[in-house]
Amino acid sequence: MTEEKKNDEDELREILEFLQRKIETTAYQVSDQPFRIPFELKSEDFMRFARRDLKDTTEERSLVNALSNIKRAIDCRTASLLCFFGVYDRSKKEDWNFPQSTDFLLKVGVLAPNILRKINKKRNELEHDFKKPTHEEVTDFLDIAQLFFAFTEQFLQKTYEVFEVCLVTRGGKIPKFPWLSIEIDSQKGFIKLKLQKSSNASAIEIPVSDEENYTKILSRIVKGIINR
């Protein structure tokens, strides 16, 4: 092991220990521009199609189309979140299926298990059991999708640039050092970490391939966004 690699591993270990400390505050550098999603059709488009399909209550085809468009909307939102977290290219390369994609989102704290169970149940009924959906079932699935979208919109409505995690003293003061900056590169798929113990701290990068540590840092980002 080279001295440089050993230093990076020691630095990462210290960063992970830093993030485990309970008394902390998180600040953000953000742009008010929505996160750029690289798809021509967005999840909102498929939801609009589904609502239009549901207006026709006389044809079974309309119900099937509505359910299919809700499924596409959920798939598109899931893929959009994978883009945000920098793992979309990896998911395409490794041909992740829907359970693999949602398992990743569950791991970093985006999805609640009960919502995921409801989504999977409805998807499986349509895809594998060839069950004819009722208007009530499709409406229920639409409600589940809207719940999913409402919760995950907070990750995509702005472009997050840098997260800063600081420790706070018991008196509520924020000391000058130490503090941690976290920068996620969604396009290239890595996280840049810099633990500022002094003014000349160096940065280390955690690539997507380092899944264990990558997801640990992402879960801290997710927690910060949800609790802001």
matplotlib code that plots the C-alpha trace (Angstrom):
import matplotlib.pyplot as plt

x = [0.0, 1.4, 1.7, -0.8, -3.5, -2.9, -3.4, -6.6, -7.9, -7.1, -8.7, -11.9, -12.1, -11.9, -14.6, -17.0, -16.3, -17.0, -20.4, -21.4, -21.2, -24.7, -24.3, -24.0, -25.6, -25.7, -25.6, -26.0, -24.8, -27.6, -28.9, -32.6, -32.6, -34.1, -31.8, -31.2, -32.8, -31.5, -34.7, -37.1, -40.1, -40.3, -42.3, -44.7, -45.5, -46.4, -48.6, -50.4, -51.0, -52.3, -54.8, -56.0, -56.5, -58.5, -61.0, -62.4, -64.1, -65.9, -62.9, -60.7, -57.9, -58.0, -57.4, -54.6, -53.0, -53.4, -51.7, -48.9, -48.3, -48.2, -45.6, -43.6, -43.8, -42.4, -39.7, -38.8, -38.7, -36.6, -34.1, -34.1, -33.1, -30.3, -29.1, -29.1, -27.0, -24.6, -25.3, -27.5, -24.7, -23.7, -27.3, -27.5, -24.1, -25.1, -28.7, -30.3, -34.0, -36.6, -36.0, -32.2, -32.8, -35.3, -33.0, -30.3, -32.8, -33.9, -30.2, -29.5, -32.7, -34.8, -37.6, -39.8, -40.2, -44.1, -44.3, -41.9, -44.0, -47.2, -45.5, -44.1, -47.4, -49.3, -46.5, -46.5, -50.2, -50.1, -46.8, -47.0, -50.6, -52.3, -55.0, -57.6, -57.4, -60.4, -60.8, -60.4, -57.1, -55.7, -56.8, -55.1, -51.9, -52.0, -52.3, -49.2, -47.3, -48.2, -47.0, -43.7, -43.3, -44.2, -41.5, -38.8, -39.4, -37.2, -34.2, -34.9, -36.4, -33.0, -29.5, -27.4, -23.7, -21.9, -23.0, -21.2, -21.5, -20.3, -20.2, -22.0, -20.9, -23.4, -23.7, -24.9, -21.8, -20.2, -16.4, -14.1, -12.8, -13.4, -16.1, -16.7, -17.6, -19.3, -19.6, -21.4, -20.7, -23.9, -22.6, -19.2, -20.4, -18.1, -18.2, -15.5, -14.9, -12.8, -12.5, -11.4, -9.2, -7.2, -7.2, -5.1, -7.1, -6.8, -9.8, -10.4, -12.8, -15.1, -16.1, -19.3, -17.3, -16.6, -20.3, -20.1, -18.6, -20.4, -23.8, -22.7, -21.9, -25.1, -27.2, -25.8, -26.7, -30.2, -30.7, -29.5, -32.0, -34.9, -34.3, -33.5]
y = [0.0, 3.4, 6.2, 8.3, 5.6, 4.9, 8.6, 8.7, 5.6, 7.2, 10.5, 8.6, 6.8, 10.1, 11.6, 8.7, 9.0, 12.7, 12.1, 9.7, 12.6, 13.6, 17.4, 18.8, 21.2, 21.1, 24.0, 24.0, 25.8, 25.4, 26.8, 27.5, 25.8, 22.3, 19.4, 18.7, 15.4, 14.0, 12.5, 14.0, 12.7, 13.3, 11.5, 14.4, 13.8, 10.1, 11.1, 13.6, 10.8, 8.6, 11.2, 11.7, 7.9, 7.7, 10.2, 7.5, 5.0, 3.0, 1.1, -1.5, -0.4, 3.1, 1.6, -0.6, 2.4, 4.5, 1.8, 1.4, 5.2, 5.3, 2.5, 4.5, 7.6, 5.7, 4.2, 7.6, 9.2, 6.4, 6.8, 10.6, 10.0, 7.6, 10.4, 12.8, 10.4, 9.8, 6.1, 6.1, 5.2, 2.3, 1.1, 1.1, -0.7, -3.3, -3.5, -2.9, -4.0, -2.1, -3.9, -3.2, 0.4, 0.8, -1.2, 1.4, 4.2, 2.3, 1.9, 5.6, 6.5, 8.0, 5.4, 4.3, 0.5, 0.7, 2.8, 0.5, -2.6, -0.9, 0.1, -3.4, -5.1, -3.0, -3.4, -7.2, -7.5, -5.8, -7.3, -10.9, -11.9, -10.2, -9.1, -6.8, -3.6, -1.8, 1.9, 1.9, 0.0, 2.3, 5.4, 3.8, 3.3, 6.9, 8.0, 5.8, 7.3, 10.9, 10.1, 8.9, 12.0, 14.4, 13.0, 12.7, 16.1, 17.8, 16.1, 17.3, 20.8, 22.4, 21.8, 21.0, 21.9, 21.6, 20.3, 21.6, 19.7, 21.5, 20.5, 22.7, 23.3, 22.9, 26.7, 26.7, 28.2, 26.8, 26.6, 27.5, 24.0, 21.2, 21.1, 18.9, 19.8, 17.2, 17.7, 15.2, 15.1, 13.6, 13.3, 11.7, 9.6, 10.5, 12.4, 14.8, 15.1, 17.7, 17.6, 21.1, 20.6, 23.6, 26.1, 23.9, 20.6, 18.3, 16.6, 12.9, 11.4, 8.5, 6.8, 4.9, 1.7, 2.1, 1.3, 0.8, 4.2, 6.0, 5.0, 5.9, 9.4, 9.6, 8.6, 11.5, 13.9, 12.4, 12.9, 16.5, 17.3, 15.6, 17.4, 20.8]
z = [0.0, -1.0, 1.6, -0.3, -0.3, 3.4, 4.1, 2.1, 4.0, 7.3, 6.2, 5.1, 8.4, 10.2, 8.0, 8.6, 12.4, 12.1, 10.5, 13.3, 15.8, 16.9, 17.5, 14.0, 11.6, 7.8, 5.3, 1.6, -1.5, -3.9, -7.2, -7.5, -10.9, -10.8, -11.1, -14.8, -15.7, -19.0, -20.3, -23.0, -21.1, -17.4, -14.7, -14.6, -18.3, -17.7, -14.7, -16.9, -19.5, -16.7, -15.4, -19.0, -19.4, -16.1, -17.4, -19.7, -17.2, -19.9, -21.5, -19.9, -22.2, -20.6, -17.2, -18.4, -20.2, -17.0, -14.9, -17.4, -17.5, -13.7, -13.8, -16.4, -14.2, -11.2, -13.3, -14.7, -11.2, -9.9, -12.9, -12.2, -8.6, -9.7, -12.0, -9.0, -6.9, -9.8, -10.3, -13.4, -15.8, -13.5, -13.3, -17.1, -17.5, -15.0, -16.3, -12.9, -12.7, -10.8, -7.5, -7.7, -8.4, -5.5, -3.2, -3.8, -2.9, 0.1, 1.2, 1.1, 2.8, 0.0, 0.0, 2.9, 2.9, 3.1, 0.0, -1.8, -0.9, -2.3, -5.5, -6.1, -5.3, -7.9, -10.5, -10.1, -10.4, -13.8, -15.1, -13.9, -13.0, -16.0, -13.6, -15.1, -13.0, -11.6, -11.6, -7.8, -8.0, -10.6, -8.6, -5.5, -7.5, -8.7, -5.0, -4.1, -7.0, -6.0, -2.4, -3.9, -6.1, -3.3, -1.0, -3.7, -5.2, -2.6, -4.2, -7.7, -7.3, -6.8, -7.9, -4.8, -5.2, -1.8, 1.6, 4.7, 7.9, 11.1, 14.7, 17.2, 20.8, 23.7, 23.8, 20.2, 18.7, 15.5, 15.9, 12.9, 12.7, 12.0, 9.3, 6.4, 2.8, 0.6, -3.1, -5.3, -9.0, -10.4, -14.0, -13.3, -10.3, -7.4, -4.1, -3.2, 0.6, 2.4, 6.2, 7.2, 10.2, 9.1, 6.3, 4.0, 4.1, 1.0, -0.7, -1.3, -3.8, -3.3, -6.6, -7.3, -7.4, -3.7, -3.0, 0.8, 1.5, -1.4, 0.0, 3.5, 2.4, 0.3, 3.2, 5.2, 2.3, 2.1, 5.9, 5.6, 2.7, 4.5, 7.8, 6.4]

ax = plt.figure().add_subplot(projection="3d")
ax.plot(x, y, z, "-o")
ax.set_aspect("equal")
plt.show()
